[in-house]
Amino acid sequence: MINQQSWQTEEYKGMDVHVTALPHSGTICRWDFTVRVTDPGADSSAASALAAGSGDDDDYATEEAAVQAGFAKGYALVDELKR
């Protein structure tokens, strides 16, 4: 069975931040995330998207915790872009 990614999007400082939580393979009790930053209205799969994995060693106990961490990372990426 293929795991379908479900992206959540929030606007932050004029950019769209897209986050999806990903279960670690072999376990459903640990989660990670992928984050993408795009221009407003662009799809999360846009070629121009700035993408990043979690970039940390944390495993998140719930899907929601991974999504929250993903948005925090996405906001930090936007802050760096907007300097």
C-alpha positions as CSV (number, residue, x, y, z in Angstrom):
1,M,0.0,0.0,0.0
2,I,1.3,3.5,-0.9
3,N,1.3,6.1,1.9
4,Q,-0.5,9.2,0.5
5,Q,1.0,12.4,1.8
6,S,-1.4,14.9,3.3
7,W,-0.1,18.5,3.2
8,Q,-1.2,21.2,5.5
9,T,-0.6,24.8,4.5
10,E,-0.4,28.1,6.4
11,E,0.5,31.6,5.3
12,Y,3.5,33.2,7.1
13,K,4.9,36.6,6.2
14,G,3.7,36.5,2.7
15,M,4.8,32.9,1.9
16,D,3.0,29.6,2.0
17,V,4.4,27.0,4.4
18,H,3.4,23.4,3.6
19,V,4.0,20.6,6.1
20,T,3.4,16.9,6.0
21,A,4.0,14.3,8.7
22,L,5.6,11.0,7.8
23,P,5.5,7.9,9.8
24,H,8.9,6.2,10.3
25,S,9.1,3.0,8.3
26,G,8.5,0.0,10.5
27,T,6.6,1.8,13.2
28,I,3.5,3.9,13.5
29,C,4.5,5.3,16.9
30,R,7.1,7.7,15.6
31,W,6.8,10.6,13.2
32,D,9.0,13.0,11.2
33,F,8.1,15.8,8.8
34,T,8.8,17.4,5.5
35,V,8.3,21.2,5.0
36,R,8.2,23.2,1.8
37,V,8.0,27.0,1.4
38,T,6.5,28.4,-1.7
39,D,5.2,31.7,-3.1
40,P,1.6,32.3,-2.2
41,G,-0.9,30.1,-4.0
42,A,1.8,27.7,-5.4
43,D,1.3,24.0,-4.9
44,S,3.5,22.1,-2.4
45,S,5.0,20.2,-5.3
46,A,6.0,23.3,-7.2
47,A,9.5,23.1,-8.7
48,S,10.4,26.4,-7.1
49,A,9.6,25.2,-3.6
50,L,12.2,25.4,-0.9
51,A,12.1,22.0,0.7
52,A,13.6,20.6,3.9
53,G,13.3,17.5,6.1
54,S,13.2,17.7,9.8
55,G,16.9,18.3,10.0
56,D,16.9,17.2,13.6
57,D,17.3,13.9,15.5
58,D,13.9,14.2,17.1
59,D,11.2,11.6,16.6
60,Y,7.7,12.9,17.3
61,A,5.2,10.7,19.2
62,T,2.2,11.9,17.3
63,E,1.4,13.1,13.8
64,E,0.2,16.4,15.2
65,A,3.5,17.0,17.1
66,A,5.4,16.4,13.9
67,V,3.2,18.9,12.0
68,Q,3.7,21.5,14.7
69,A,7.4,21.1,14.6
70,G,7.3,21.3,10.8
71,F,5.5,24.6,10.9
72,A,8.1,25.9,13.4
73,K,10.9,24.9,11.0
74,G,9.0,26.4,8.0
75,Y,8.6,29.7,9.8
76,A,12.3,29.8,10.6
77,L,13.1,29.2,6.9
78,V,10.8,32.1,5.9
79,D,12.5,34.3,8.5
80,E,15.9,33.5,7.0
81,L,14.5,34.3,3.5
82,K,13.0,37.6,4.6
83,R,16.2,39.0,6.3
